[in-house]
Amino acid sequence: MKALVIATAVLFSVSGAKAAELADISAADVKASKIEVPAPALPAAKCGHVAGEITKMHLLAQANKSQVFSYAETEAQYNEFKAMWQPILEKFGMKVISAEYKGKYGVLKYESPDSTVLRTFLADGMNYDALSADAMKKEQHMLLEALEKQGMTPVAAFMIKTEFLRPTFNVYYLTKEDANPDHENQLRQLKNGEDIDFDLLTGAVTFVEKDASFSLVYIGKLLGSKTKLAADEAGMNVKIADYRKFLAENKKEFIASRVFKLEKPIEFSGGNFNYAANIYFFQ
């Protein structure tokens, strides 16, 4: 069971450049569930997107480039995946140009007339009451409204109930494709374990929800953050300058930084760290 949980986590960590090729994940790394619950009903919601409930992991599509894909233990599972997702893609103007099941991975590739692509956001990392269906529905609706306000058409929204994830939900939507997925306007979450300087990010991205002091759900390019330590303020300024140079050399965009004095120095062999800085940038 432990291996299965880890493998499931691997599948959901695939995004952006890391998900560029299916070959990045081997079939040996992932085991699908064998839950024999019927496929979810797919009624059209009031606003036009598809809504329902997913109880089978192989139906929970991942999206990158101009394709959706999923791990399927058998060809029958893949056919179930295809039967669910091909009509959804076609409903929103995406023409499926190839369908392939190979190495226990099922892929549907599509093309769209206006260079839009399907992207997805899994809410498992957000802070919500997982024991309350109403609380999750409220959060899901908030995400859908935020996407609509940005002109990013919601395609589907599912409540997800499996033994491998806590009760959660997701949304699928359309956005403009970019050669670098990190630069696409996507629904994303910044959550790195440290409190976020929200004011430094105002205007850089569109805030959807500050669901904790250390968590921001937003729409925009992929954010990155880095914390640096130094003995004194002058040394910190040098480290920030050096890091900005590093970002520029690696074609990443500096947003802002904040220097602050630590309440309690951090001791190390060569002395003490008395200052820290949070640095924010686009990947």
Buried (B, 14 or more C-beta within 10 A) or exposed (E): EEEBEEBBEBBBEBBBEEBEEBEEBEBEEBBBBEEEEEBBEBEEBEEEBBBBBBBBBBBBBBBBBBBBBBBBBEEEBBBBBBEBBBEBBEBBBBEBEEBBBEEBBBBBBBEBEEEBBBBBBBBBEBBBEBEEEEEBEEBBBBBBEBBBEBEBBBBBBBBBBBEBBEBBBBBBBBBEBBEEBBBBBBBBBBBBEEEBBEEBBEEBBBBBBEBEEBBBBBBBBBBBBBEBBBBBBEBBBEBBEEBBEEBEEEEBBBBBBEBEEEEEBEEEEEEBBBBBBBBBBBB
